[in-house]
Amino acid sequence: MKRIAIAQNTLKILEDGCYLSPEGKQVKIDRQLASCIAGTAYYEPEALSAIQENVLSGTPQFSNTEFMVRNETTLVGAERIGRSHKFAKIGVLNFASAKNPGGGFIRGAQAQEESLARSSALYKSLLKCPKYYEYHRSHKSLLYSDRLIYSPGCSVFRKDDGTLLEEPYLVDFITSCAPNAGEISRKESESTGKIRETLYGRGAKLLALAVNKGSDALILGAWGCGVFRNDPSMVAQMFADFLLPNGQFADRFKSVLFSVLDSSEEGRIFAEFDSRFSSN
């Protein structure tokens, strides 16, 4: 199935609350979908700052964090972690479009968020939070904002190629947009010097929300390093500064996976994360 057809089929599944698996079994997701939408929440920066302060005032929950770096899509990593049944809650960072729920998945666009939206109930959850998109459409800064959307217990029911799963699994999506560094360099060069500070401020908020919501496993990646052209070294270092020993979020997760898809010959993006986290 082509991406547009898969997206249309996903919309039908979300409307029906069920689908027919490849083996001919009817798989119901209506209850999980209703629960996810009921629990979906939109967070303003002020509320996230309060959550961050509260989280950081507490003692880390774990004796250490296991780090993994894999050259794979977010979906491949999420399914492997989800099927392991080792974790109470799996947080997954959605590399969001600031202005369109699910990015361009309905028209067949392909990036990390589009893959997630085609393969799960994420889109329906995002539709519950129009304020997120209204804010970014009406405010022109390409740094965007620290606003987040939290989608708990969201059903994932496809693989990357569109194949429907016999058994869905659940993750908690955290939707956050990275600054659009590429467009900033072209149209808003006065903001270039603010990108690093923005990444650190926003990164701290999304990590704090994951801790606050009880995620013991977290799936991150090369956030904003594709279309938005953020420097992978800067993004990887931001996560390292927060998550490695002596960081503010050290030992606050049992496991952190960086699913970093890098098909380039030189593999620079993957290497930036691998060099920082594989030895820890």
N, C-alpha and C positions, 0 to 999 in steps of 0.2 A: 504494500500500500504506500502511496506517496504521502508526503507529510500533510498536505491539505486534507486528504481523505481521512488520514488517521486523526487529525484534529477534529474533523466533523464527527467522526465516530466516537471520539472521547466526549464531545458535547452531548451526544445522544446517550451515552452510558451515564453521564452525570444527571441527565434528565430522567432516565429510567430507574436509576439506582441499582442497576444490575447489568451483567453481560454474560455471553455464552463463551466459555473457555475453549481453547483449541481441542480439548477432549470431549466437548459437548456438554459440560456441566454448567448449570446456571450459577453464577457467582453473584451473591448479593452484597452490595456495599452501601445500601441505603441508610442503615443505622450508623455506620461509621461516618458517612457523609454528613448526616444531620448533626452528629456530635461534633465533628470538626467545624462545621459552620457556626454552630452555637458557641463554640469556644474561641473562634477566630477573634483576634483583638488587634486594634490599631494603636500604636504608641507614639505620642509626641515626645520631642527631645527632653522636655522638663521631667516627664514621668520616667524616662529611661535614665536620666541622671540620678534620680532618687533611687531607682532600682540598683544602679551601679554602686552607689554609696552604701546601700544596705548590704549588697553582696560582698563588697570588699571589706566590710567591717566584720564579716564572719570568718571562721577558720576554714581553710580548705578541707574538703570532704575526703580526699584520697591521699594515700601515702606517696603515690607517684602517678604520672600520666604515661600511658603507652602511646607513642607516636608512630604512625605509618604514613608512608608516601608512596602512592601508586600512580602509574601512568594509565589512567582510565577515566571514564566519564563518571559524573556524580551518581548516575543511576546504577552503574555497575558496583560502585562502592557501597551505595545505600542498600542494594539488595543483599550483598554479601554480609554486611553488618546486621541487617534486619533478620536474615535467616539464621544468624548465629545464636539468637535468643540469649545473648550474654548480657544484654543491657535493658534497663528499665525504660529509658526514653532515648531516642536517637534524634538529635537536632541536625538539620541539614540547611546550610546556607543557600538561599536562592539568590543568584546574582541578578538583581531585578532591573527591569526597565523602570525608570522613574515615572513614566507618563502613561503606560499601557499595561493593564493586567495581563500577565502571560507573555509580555513582549509582542512579537508578531507571529505567534504560533498558529493562529487561525489562518493566516495567509501563507503559511508554509515556511516562515523564516526559521533559521537554525542557529541557536546558541544555547547556552546552558539552561536559561529559564524556559525557553521554548520546548526543549526536550522534557523538562519536568512537567510543564503544563500539558503537553500531549499525553503524558504517561500516568497522570495522577488526578486527584481531585483538587489540586492546587488552584486552578483557575476559578472554580466556583467559590472557594474561600476568599480569594483576592477581591472578587466582585463585592464582597460584603464591606469593603473598606474604601469607598470612593474618595474619602478625604485625602488619602495618601496621594492619589493621582491628581486630584483637583489642586492640591497645594503645588505640586511640581509643575503642573501645566501653567499655573498662574505666576510662579516665581521663576525668573529666567536664568538664575545662576546655574552654571553647568557643574558646580560642585555638588548640587542637589542638597539634600538635607539628611539629618540623622533619624528621621521617622522610620519606623519599622512596622511590619505586619507579622503576626505570629499565628500559624495555622497548625493546631495540635491534632495528633492522631489522624493525619491525612493519608488516605489510601493511595498506594502506588500499585498500579495494575498492569503496567507494560514494561517490556524491555526497550532498549534504545531503538531497535529496529521496528518497533511497533507491535511486536508479538504480545498478545494478552497472556497474563500469568494465570496458572491454575489456582494459585492462592495469592491474593494481594498481601502486602505487608504495610505497616504503619510507620510513618516518621512525623516529626514536628518540623515544619518548614519555617525558617526565619527569613523573611523577605527584606532585603536591604540593597539599595543601589550604591555602587561605588561612584566616585567622581568620574566625569567623562573627560579624562585627561587629553585624549586626542582632539576633541572639539575645543577644549580650553586653550590648547596651544594655538589653534587656528583663529578662534573668535573671542577669547576672553583671557588674553595672555596675562592680564593683571592678577588673575587668580592662580597662576602656575605655582607661585610660592606657597600657596595655601593647601596644596594637594596632600602633602605629607601629614600636616596637622589634621586635616579632615579625615584621612584614612585612619589615623590613630584614634581620634575622637569617636568615629563611627564604629570602628572595630571593637573598641572597649564596650560600647553600648550593646552591640549584638552578642558579644561574649557574656556580658552580665545578664542579658535576658535569657540566654541558654542556661546559665547556672540557676537563675531564679526559677525557671520552669522545670528544673529537675533533670535536664539532659545529662546523662552520664557518658554518653558517646556523642561526638560532634563530628560532622563531615564538613570540611572546608575545602578550599581550592584556590586557584589563581583568580581571585575575586577582582573583576574589572580589568583583567589583563588581555582580554580579547578585543572586541569591538571598541571598548572604552580606552584601550591602549595605556593603562597604568603600567608603571615600571614593575615587573615581577620581583625584582630585588627589593624594592620598597615595600611591596605588599607582604612578601615572605618575611622580611625583617620585622615588620609590624606585628605579625602573628607570633614570631619568635620572641620578641621583646615582652609580649604579654603572657605567653604560654610556657616558655622554658623556665628552668629553675631561677628563682628570684623575681620572676615576672608577677604582675598583679594577679594573673589568673592561673599561676602554676598550681598543679595538683587539685584543680577544681573540676576536672573531668577525669573519668577513668581511662578513656581512650579518645584520641583525636586522629582522624584520618584526613589526609590531604589527597583528594582525588584530583589529579592535575593532568588533564588530557593535553599532550604535546606531541604532535605528529611531525614536527619540524626535524630537519636533518641534524641541526646542531643541538636541539633539545634544551635550549637555554632556560625556558620557563620552568620546565620540570626540575632542572639542575638547581635552580635557586631555592626551591623547597626541599629537595632531596639533601642538599648540602647542609641545611640547617636542622633538619628534623630526623634524618635516618639514623644518626648516631645516638639519638636520645631515647 
